[in-house]
Amino acid sequence: MTKERKEELQKICLRFRNELIDLLYSIQTGHPGGSLSCTEIVTTLFFEKMNIDPKNPNKEGRDRFIMSKGHAAPMLYLNMAEKGYFPREDLKTLRQVGSHLQGHPCAHTTPGVELSTGPLGMGLGAGLGMALGEKLKNSDATIYVLLGDGEIQEGGIWEAAMAASKFKANNLIAILDYNGVQLDGTLEEIMPMGDIGKKFESFGWNVLYCDGHDVEDIANAIDEAKNCSTQPSIIIAKTVKGKGISFMEGKNSWHGKPIDLEEYKLAKAELGGVV
Amino acid sequence: MGNNIAIRDAYGEALLNLGKKNDKVVVLEADVGASTKSILFGKEFPERYFNVGISEFNMVAMSAGFATQDLIPFVNTFAVFMTTRGSDPIQSLIAYDKLNVKIAGNYAGLSDSYDGASHQAITDIAVVRSMPNMTVVSVSDAVETAKAVEAIAEYDGPVYLRLSRAPAPVIFDENYDFRIGKGVELKTGKDVAIIATGTILHNALKAADLLKEEGIEATVINIHTIKPIDEELIIDAAKRTGAVLTVEEHSIHGGLGSAVAEVLSKACPTPIEFVGATKFAESGDYNELLEKYGYGPKSIAEKAKLVIKNK
C-alpha cells in the first residue's frame, strides 16, 4: 500500500468516525463503541479489498461482507452510503420508522446487505454456506465475516469453525474485532476467551494477527489470508472499543448508549471535526 | 388404502429424484442421514451433500448462506431438534429474509416411538407456524411426500416440511393433484368435519368408517398445508357439518387445531374439538402409543361424537 493510499484511507476513517458521532448523536440511539472499533476493518474491506459493484449489488461472483456483529451496523451503513449503495441522506433515517436502515443490518430492506444479522453467532455459519455455494459455482469470490469478540462466546461460532475446517473453505475469511470489551464488561470479567488464536488453530484454521486500526496491516493480513489454499482464515485484529474518542475507549458503557450534548462536543473536538 | 410405505423412505427417494432433475438442490444433514434418508442424495451427489455433524444451529445457518447463492438447500434432521436447536437461524435468517430454504423436520409426532419423548416432536408446527413468511407442509403418505417435495422445491421461499418416520398406508394415487395451500376433501358427510394432517390422517379415515357403522356421516379433510391454510374449504366444511374435529400428532396448542380454530372463530364460529397432545408421551411401540395417547380410530370417533353433541 502506498503512503498516499494509506493516508487517503485514514482520512476516510476519520471522516466516518466524525459522521458516526454526528449520526448517533442526532438519532440518540445506536452502538458507538463497536462501530468505532471496526472502522478501519470495514473501511479497508469496502475501499481497498472487496470486489464489489454498488451499482449492481447482486452481481455474480462478487465478494461478500457479513457484519456478523450486527450492532456495528452504523459503520457498515456509512461505508455503503459512501460507496453509493444508497443515498447518503438515507443515513439520518437510521433506526426510524419506515427506514430501510434497520437497527441491525437487514438484507431484505437494504440493497447490498448480504445477510440479516443481529442475533449474534450466525454470520460465520451463513458465511460458510455462501463460501461453499461459491465453490459449487467455481467462483473465486471471497466471503468476509466480521465477528465480535464477545460474539464468539456463542456456541454456533464453534460449530461453524469445525465445519469450515472440514469443508476446507479457504474462500472464507473471518476477521475478529478483538476489542476485549462486551456489553456488561470486559471479556476477562464476563467470559474470558483465553487464547483465541490457539483455539481457532486447533479447529483447523489459518490464524493471522494484525493491528485492527492500521489499514495497511489489515490489508496485508487479508492478502496473506487469501493466499491460503487449504483452510479458512481468521484475522485477529487487535482493536480498541470506542477508538478515537478518549472517554469512550475501552468502556463497556459505550457499547450502546445515547450521546449527550456535552459528550458530543468533546467527541467532535477530539476527532477534529466541526460541531 | 394401499400398502404401508415409510414416509422417510419416500422422502429420501423424492430428494434423490429432485437432485437428478435440479442441480441447484443442495442437501444438509446433521449426522442422521441414515435415519432421515438424506443419505440417498448424499451417495449420488456427494459434492452437493454437506453433513455437518451434530450441530443443528450451524446446519441451518449454513443453509441460509447457500440460499443467498441462488441454490435450493434442503436441511434435514429430526423435527424436534430442527425446531429447537435450529429454530434461531430458522427465524432470524430464513423466515426474516424469506430465504429459499426447505426445512425437513423428520421423525415428527410420536413416530420416533421407541426413542421416547426426547425424540418425539409435538411442538414443531407451533414453532414454525408462528414465524412470518413461513409455509408449513405436513404430509400423510408416500405419494403426497413425493409430490410435496417437488412442489416446495418449485416454490420460492421458506418451507417447513413435516415428515414422519412411520410407515403409513398409501392413500393417494399418482394422479393426485397436490397444491400448496389447497386442502383435500377425502370423504363427504353431513354430521361432522374431521380435519387432519400428517400420517394420522389414515386413522381419521378409519374413525369415519367407525362412525358410519353408527349412522354418523363424517367429512374427512386432509390439510397438508397448515400455513397458509385453506380457509375456504375449512369454512365450507364447518358450514356444511356444524361440528369440527381436528386431528394431528402435535400439541393441541399452536398446531393444526389452533390454525383451524383461528379461521373458524373469525369467519364461522363452530363447535370444535381437538385430537392432539396435551403432554409428553413415552417410549414404546408406535401403534400402542397412538392408542394410549388418544390418536386411535376409536378415540377419534369418540371425540367426533362429543363435538356433534355440542352442536
Interface residues (C-beta under 8 A of the other chain):
Chain A: C106 A107 H108 E114 L115 S116 G118 P119 G121 M122 L124 G125 A126 G127 L128 G129 M130 A131 L132 G133 E134 L136 K137 G155 G156 E159 A160 M162 A163 K166 F167
Chain B: V26 E47 R48 F50 V52 G53 S55 F57 N58 M59 V60 A61 M62 S63 A64 G65 F66 A67 T68 Q69 D70 L71 P73 D88 P89 S92 L93 Y96 D97 K98
